[in-house]
Amino acid sequence: MNQEWLWVAIGFVGQALFSARFIIQWLASERARRSIIPVAFWFFSLAGGATLLAYAIYRRDPVFIAGQGAGLIIYVRNLVLIRREKHQTDSTKSAAPENSSNS
């Protein structure tokens, strides 16, 4: 397998990962019976975007590089916000006094 075919395969893998995020979002929304964005959506966005960025860099496509690079910043930021919210929720739960009534 020559290098060109390897990079084409990497490009297709990245596109598959990136596209899978929509299927994940759709299935999660159907289960919840409302529109939601699960955390897995952002992880697939990050994995697909990073793979596609590598492919874009190999192709030396400045438009594709700019688009995927900007997207990665957004995906990471969303994961940071989700982690922060989870940490705050966990801290609130652990700081709350236990409700024990002795009768």
FILO-258497 format. One record per atom (N, C-alpha, C): chain; x, y, z; atom name; residue in one letter. Coordinates in nm, 3 decimals, padded with zeros to 5 digits. Each point is the difference from the previous one (the first is absolute). Layout:
! FILO-258497
["A",[X,Y,Z],"CA","a"] ...
This chain:
! FILO-258497
["A",[00.086,-00.118,00.000],"N","m"] ["A",[-00.086,00.118,00.000],"CA","m"] ["A",[00.090,00.124,00.000],"C","m"] ["A",[-00.018,00.086,-00.097],"N","n"] ["A",[00.083,00.119,-00.003],"CA","n"] ["A",[-00.055,00.107,00.093],"C","n"] ["A",[00.079,00.103,00.021],"N","q"] ["A",[-00.036,00.106,00.095],"CA","q"] ["A",[-00.129,00.072,-00.039],"C","q"] ["A",[-00.023,00.020,-00.126],"N","e"] ["A",[-00.122,00.070,-00.044],"CA","e"] ["A",[-00.126,-00.075,00.041],"C","e"] ["A",[-00.001,-00.131,-00.020],"N","w"] ["A",[-00.117,-00.081,00.037],"CA","w"] ["A",[-00.020,-00.001,00.151],"C","w"] ["A",[00.111,00.001,00.075],"N","l"] ["A",[-00.010,00.004,00.146],"CA","l"] ["A",[-00.069,00.129,00.045],"C","l"] ["A",[00.037,00.112,-00.060],"N","w"] ["A",[-00.062,00.127,00.037],"CA","w"] ["A",[-00.145,00.009,-00.043],"C","w"] ["A",[-00.033,-00.060,-00.112],"N","v"] ["A",[-00.141,-00.005,-00.041],"CA","v"] ["A",[-00.079,-00.082,00.101],"C","v"] ["A",[00.057,-00.111,00.046],"N","a"] ["A",[-00.067,-00.082,00.102],"CA","a"] ["A",[-00.016,00.079,00.130],"C","a"] ["A",[00.102,00.074,00.040],"N","i"] ["A",[-00.009,00.083,00.120],"CA","i"] ["A",[-00.110,00.105,-00.017],"C","i"] ["A",[-00.009,00.058,-00.116],"N","g"] ["A",[-00.106,00.098,-00.027],"CA","g"] ["A",[-00.139,-00.061,00.012],"C","g"] ["A",[-00.017,-00.119,-00.053],"N","f"] ["A",[-00.130,-00.067,00.011],"CA","f"] ["A",[-00.033,-00.040,00.144],"C","f"] ["A",[00.101,-00.043,00.075],"N","v"] ["A",[-00.024,-00.034,00.142],"CA","v"] ["A",[-00.043,00.125,00.076],"C","v"] ["A",[00.069,00.111,-00.024],"N","g"] ["A",[-00.038,00.126,00.064],"CA","g"] ["A",[-00.141,00.041,-00.035],"C","g"] ["A",[-00.036,-00.014,-00.126],"N","q"] ["A",[-00.136,00.037,-00.043],"CA","q"] ["A",[-00.103,-00.092,00.064],"C","q"] ["A",[00.032,-00.129,00.012],"N","a"] ["A",[-00.093,-00.094,00.065],"CA","a"] ["A",[-00.020,00.035,00.147],"C","a"] ["A",[00.109,00.031,00.070],"N","l"] ["A",[-00.011,00.040,00.141],"CA","l"] ["A",[-00.083,00.127,00.013],"C","l"] ["A",[00.029,00.096,-00.086],"N","f"] ["A",[-00.070,00.128,00.005],"CA","f"] ["A",[-00.149,-00.018,-00.030],"C","f"] ["A",[-00.033,-00.086,-00.094],"N","s"] ["A",[-00.140,-00.025,-00.035],"CA","s"] ["A",[-00.072,-00.080,00.108],"C","s"] ["A",[00.072,-00.088,00.069],"N","a"] ["A",[-00.062,-00.083,00.104],"CA","a"] ["A",[-00.059,00.084,00.112],"C","a"] ["A",[00.054,00.119,00.021],"N","r"] ["A",[-00.051,00.085,00.108],"CA","r"] ["A",[-00.147,00.036,-00.023],"C","r"] ["A",[-00.040,00.014,-00.124],"N","f"] ["A",[-00.140,00.034,-00.028],"CA","f"] ["A",[-00.092,-00.118,00.030],"C","f"] ["A",[00.047,-00.119,-00.028],"N","i"] ["A",[-00.080,-00.120,00.031],"CA","i"] ["A",[-00.014,-00.013,00.151],"C","i"] ["A",[00.108,00.023,00.074],"N","i"] ["A",[-00.004,-00.005,00.146],"CA","i"] ["A",[-00.098,00.103,00.054],"C","i"] ["A",[00.005,00.121,-00.052],"N","q"] ["A",[-00.090,00.106,00.047],"CA","q"] ["A",[-00.145,-00.035,-00.032],"C","q"] ["A",[-00.024,-00.050,-00.117],"N","w"] ["A",[-00.136,-00.036,-00.040],"CA","w"] ["A",[-00.056,-00.111,00.089],"C","w"] ["A",[00.080,-00.106,00.022],"N","l"] ["A",[-00.047,-00.111,00.084],"CA","l"] ["A",[-00.025,00.044,00.144],"C","l"] ["A",[00.089,00.083,00.055],"N","a"] ["A",[-00.019,00.049,00.137],"CA","a"] ["A",[-00.126,00.085,00.009],"C","a"] ["A",[-00.025,00.082,-00.100],"N","s"] ["A",[-00.121,00.083,00.000],"CA","s"] ["A",[-00.125,-00.085,-00.012],"C","s"] ["A",[00.004,-00.102,-00.083],"N","e"] ["A",[-00.116,-00.089,-00.013],"CA","e"] ["A",[-00.030,-00.071,00.132],"C","e"] ["A",[00.105,-00.046,00.068],"N","r"] ["A",[-00.019,-00.067,00.130],"CA","r"] ["A",[-00.061,00.095,00.102],"C","r"] ["A",[00.047,00.125,00.002],"N","a"] ["A",[-00.047,00.098,00.097],"CA","a"] ["A",[-00.131,00.066,-00.042],"C","a"] ["A",[-00.037,-00.019,-00.124],"N","r"] ["A",[-00.120,00.062,-00.059],"CA","r"] ["A",[00.007,00.153,00.004],"C","r"] ["A",[00.124,00.052,-00.005],"N","r"] ["A",[00.025,00.143,-00.010],"CA","r"] ["A",[00.140,00.018,-00.058],"C","r"] ["A",[00.028,00.115,-00.052],"N","s"] ["A",[00.130,00.023,-00.061],"CA","s"] ["A",[00.107,00.020,00.108],"C","s"] ["A",[00.101,-00.086,-00.002],"N","i"] ["A",[00.111,00.011,00.093],"CA","i"] ["A",[00.131,-00.023,-00.075],"C","i"] ["A",[00.108,00.045,00.062],"N","i"] ["A",[00.133,-00.026,-00.055],"CA","i"] ["A",[00.078,-00.076,00.106],"C","i"] ["A",[00.020,-00.130,-00.020],"N","p"] ["A",[00.074,-00.079,00.099],"CA","p"] ["A",[00.149,00.033,-00.003],"C","p"] ["A",[00.070,-00.030,00.108],"N","v"] ["A",[00.144,00.025,00.008],"CA","v"] ["A",[00.074,-00.074,-00.110],"C","v"] ["A",[-00.047,-00.119,-00.037],"N","a"] ["A",[00.065,-00.077,-00.108],"CA","a"] ["A",[00.004,00.079,-00.131],"C","a"] ["A",[-00.099,00.085,-00.022],"N","f"] ["A",[-00.002,00.085,-00.120],"CA","f"] ["A",[00.128,00.083,-00.008],"C","f"] ["A",[00.039,00.059,00.115],"N","w"] ["A",[00.118,00.086,00.001],"CA","w"] ["A",[00.128,-00.081,-00.014],"C","w"] ["A",[00.004,-00.121,00.056],"N","f"] ["A",[00.119,-00.084,-00.015],"CA","f"] ["A",[00.015,-00.046,-00.145],"C","f"] ["A",[-00.109,-00.036,-00.065],"N","f"] ["A",[00.007,-00.038,-00.142],"CA","f"] ["A",[00.035,00.121,-00.086],"C","f"] ["A",[-00.050,00.117,00.037],"N","s"] ["A",[00.035,00.123,-00.072],"CA","s"] ["A",[00.150,00.024,00.010],"C","s"] ["A",[00.054,-00.017,00.120],"N","l"] ["A",[00.143,00.022,00.023],"CA","l"] ["A",[00.084,-00.103,-00.076],"C","l"] ["A",[-00.036,-00.126,00.009],"N","a"] ["A",[00.076,-00.106,-00.069],"CA","a"] ["A",[-00.008,00.017,-00.152],"C","a"] ["A",[-00.119,00.022,-00.050],"N","g"] ["A",[-00.017,00.018,-00.144],"CA","g"] ["A",[00.069,00.126,-00.050],"C","g"] ["A",[-00.016,00.109,00.077],"N","g"] ["A",[00.061,00.127,-00.039],"CA","g"] ["A",[00.152,-00.007,00.000],"C","g"] ["A",[00.058,-00.066,00.101],"N","a"] ["A",[00.146,-00.013,00.007],"CA","a"] ["A",[00.053,-00.085,-00.115],"C","a"] ["A",[-00.071,-00.106,-00.032],"N","t"] ["A",[00.041,-00.087,-00.111],"CA","t"] ["A",[-00.011,00.074,-00.132],"C","t"] ["A",[-00.110,00.073,-00.017],"N","l"] ["A",[-00.016,00.077,-00.124],"CA","l"] ["A",[00.100,00.115,-00.008],"C","l"] ["A",[00.037,00.058,00.114],"N","l"] ["A",[00.102,00.104,-00.001],"CA","l"] ["A",[00.134,-00.058,-00.046],"C","l"] ["A",[00.035,-00.118,00.048],"N","a"] ["A",[00.124,-00.064,-00.044],"CA","a"] ["A",[-00.003,-00.021,-00.152],"C","a"] ["A",[-00.114,-00.046,-00.049],"N","y"] ["A",[-00.016,-00.021,-00.144],"CA","y"] ["A",[00.012,00.133,-00.076],"C","y"] ["A",[-00.062,00.105,00.053],"N","a"] ["A",[00.004,00.132,-00.065],"CA","a"] ["A",[00.142,00.055,-00.003],"C","a"] ["A",[00.075,-00.023,00.109],"N","i"] ["A",[00.139,00.045,00.003],"CA","i"] ["A",[00.082,-00.075,-00.104],"C","i"] ["A",[-00.023,-00.131,-00.010],"N","y"] ["A",[00.069,-00.079,-00.102],"CA","y"] ["A",[-00.031,00.055,-00.140],"C","y"] ["A",[-00.125,00.034,-00.022],"N","r"] ["A",[-00.043,00.054,-00.131],"CA","r"] ["A",[00.041,00.145,-00.021],"C","r"] ["A",[00.043,00.064,00.109],"N","r"] ["A",[00.038,00.142,-00.004],"CA","r"] ["A",[-00.115,00.087,-00.050],"C","r"] ["A",[-00.118,-00.026,00.056],"N","d"] ["A",[-00.120,00.074,-00.039],"CA","d"] ["A",[-00.031,00.103,00.109],"C","d"] ["A",[00.033,00.127,-00.022],"N","p"] ["A",[-00.016,00.101,00.105],"CA","p"] ["A",[-00.145,00.021,00.044],"C","p"] ["A",[-00.093,-00.015,-00.092],"N","v"] ["A",[-00.142,00.017,00.035],"CA","v"] ["A",[-00.045,-00.112,00.094],"C","v"] ["A",[00.033,-00.121,-00.035],"N","f"] ["A",[-00.035,-00.118,00.079],"CA","f"] ["A",[00.072,00.003,00.136],"C","f"] ["A",[00.127,00.044,00.000],"N","i"] ["A",[00.078,00.011,00.124],"CA","i"] ["A",[-00.065,00.102,00.093],"C","i"] ["A",[-00.037,00.115,-00.051],"N","a"] ["A",[-00.062,00.105,00.082],"CA","a"] ["A",[-00.133,-00.048,00.058],"C","a"] ["A",[-00.080,-00.065,-00.082],"N","g"] ["A",[-00.130,-00.048,00.045],"CA","g"] ["A",[00.010,-00.106,00.108],"C","g"] ["A",[00.085,-00.098,-00.020],"N","q"] ["A",[00.014,-00.107,00.098],"CA","q"] ["A",[00.072,00.050,00.126],"C","q"] ["A",[00.098,00.087,-00.017],"N","g"] ["A",[00.071,00.055,00.116],"CA","g"] ["A",[-00.092,00.080,00.091],"C","g"] ["A",[-00.083,00.084,-00.060],"N","a"] ["A",[-00.096,00.079,00.080],"CA","a"] ["A",[-00.100,-00.092,00.069],"C","a"] ["A",[-00.045,-00.103,-00.070],"N","g"] ["A",[-00.095,-00.093,00.059],"CA","g"] ["A",[00.057,-00.069,00.122],"C","g"] ["A",[00.128,-00.038,-00.005],"N","l"] ["A",[00.063,-00.069,00.114],"CA","l"] ["A",[-00.003,00.086,00.126],"C","l"] ["A",[00.019,00.130,-00.016],"N","i"] ["A",[-00.006,00.092,00.115],"CA","i"] ["A",[-00.139,-00.005,00.063],"C","i"] ["A",[-00.103,00.001,-00.083],"N","i"] ["A",[-00.138,-00.002,00.048],"CA","i"] ["A",[-00.030,-00.133,00.070],"C","i"] ["A",[00.044,-00.111,-00.057],"N","y"] ["A",[-00.027,-00.132,00.059],"CA","y"] ["A",[00.067,-00.014,00.136],"C","y"] ["A",[00.126,00.043,00.008],"N","v"] ["A",[00.071,-00.007,00.128],"CA","v"] ["A",[-00.068,00.091,00.102],"C","v"] ["A",[-00.038,00.119,-00.040],"N","r"] ["A",[-00.066,00.093,00.093],"CA","r"] ["A",[-00.130,-00.059,00.054],"C","r"] ["A",[-00.078,-00.063,-00.085],"N","n"] ["A",[-00.124,-00.062,00.048],"CA","n"] ["A",[00.029,-00.111,00.099],"C","n"] ["A",[00.102,-00.081,-00.024],"N","l"] ["A",[00.036,-00.106,00.095],"CA","l"] ["A",[00.048,00.059,00.132],"C","l"] ["A",[00.074,00.112,-00.004],"N","v"] ["A",[00.043,00.066,00.123],"CA","v"] ["A",[-00.122,00.050,00.078],"C","v"] ["A",[-00.094,00.062,-00.069],"N","l"] ["A",[-00.121,00.050,00.066],"CA","l"] ["A",[-00.081,-00.114,00.063],"C","l"] ["A",[-00.011,-00.110,-00.071],"N","i"] ["A",[-00.074,-00.116,00.051],"CA","i"] ["A",[00.071,-00.056,00.124],"C","i"] ["A",[00.132,-00.010,-00.006],"N","r"] ["A",[00.076,-00.052,00.114],"CA","r"] ["A",[-00.015,00.093,00.120],"C","r"] ["A",[00.008,00.131,-00.024],"N","r"] ["A",[-00.014,00.097,00.109],"CA","r"] ["A",[-00.139,-00.011,00.064],"C","r"] ["A",[-00.102,-00.011,-00.082],"N","e"] ["A",[-00.136,-00.011,00.053],"CA","e"] ["A",[-00.016,-00.128,00.083],"C","e"] ["A",[00.055,-00.110,-00.050],"N","k"] ["A",[-00.007,-00.126,00.074],"CA","k"] ["A",[00.074,00.010,00.132],"C","k"] ["A",[00.117,00.063,-00.002],"N","h"] ["A",[00.079,00.018,00.122],"CA","h"] ["A",[-00.077,00.085,00.102],"C","h"] ["A",[-00.063,00.109,-00.047],"N","q"] ["A",[-00.078,00.086,00.090],"CA","q"] ["A",[-00.119,-00.075,00.057],"C","q"] ["A",[-00.066,-00.080,-00.083],"N","t"] ["A",[-00.114,-00.078,00.046],"CA","t"] ["A",[00.043,-00.102,00.103],"C","t"] ["A",[00.112,-00.069,-00.025],"N","d"] ["A",[00.052,-00.098,00.094],"CA","d"] ["A",[00.041,00.067,00.132],"C","d"] ["A",[00.061,00.118,-00.008],"N","s"] ["A",[00.041,00.073,00.120],"CA","s"] ["A",[-00.121,00.042,00.082],"C","s"] ["A",[-00.105,00.043,-00.066],"N","t"] ["A",[-00.122,00.041,00.068],"CA","t"] ["A",[-00.064,-00.118,00.071],"C","t"] ["A",[-00.001,-00.115,-00.067],"N","k"] ["A",[-00.059,-00.120,00.061],"CA","k"] ["A",[00.080,-00.045,00.122],"C","k"] ["A",[00.134,00.005,-00.009],"N","s"] ["A",[00.081,-00.047,00.112],"CA","s"] ["A",[00.001,00.100,00.115],"C","s"] ["A",[-00.024,00.129,-00.027],"N","a"] ["A",[-00.002,00.102,00.104],"CA","a"] ["A",[-00.134,00.007,00.073],"C","a"] ["A",[-00.104,-00.053,-00.061],"N","a"] ["A",[-00.134,00.006,00.061],"CA","a"] ["A",[-00.003,-00.091,00.121],"C","a"] ["A",[-00.058,00.049,00.112],"N","p"] ["A",[-00.010,-00.085,00.119],"CA","p"] ["A",[-00.095,-00.114,-00.026],"C","p"] ["A",[00.034,-00.114,00.058],"N","e"] ["A",[-00.086,-00.116,-00.018],"CA","e"] ["A",[-00.129,00.021,00.077],"C","e"] ["A",[-00.107,-00.041,-00.060],"N","n"] ["A",[-00.132,00.016,00.061],"CA","n"] ["A",[-00.033,-00.126,00.077],"C","n"] ["A",[00.033,00.002,00.128],"N","s"] ["A",[-00.032,-00.117,00.081],"CA","s"] ["A",[-00.088,00.043,00.116],"C","s"] ["A",[-00.113,-00.061,00.007],"N","s"] ["A",[-00.093,00.034,00.108],"CA","s"] ["A",[-00.006,-00.117,00.097],"C","s"] ["A",[00.024,00.029,00.125],"N","n"] ["A",[-00.006,-00.102,00.105],"CA","n"] ["A",[-00.131,00.012,00.073],"C","n"] ["A",[-00.083,-00.100,-00.011],"N","s"] ["A",[-00.126,00.005,00.073],"CA","s"] ["A",[-00.012,-00.109,00.098],"C","s"] 
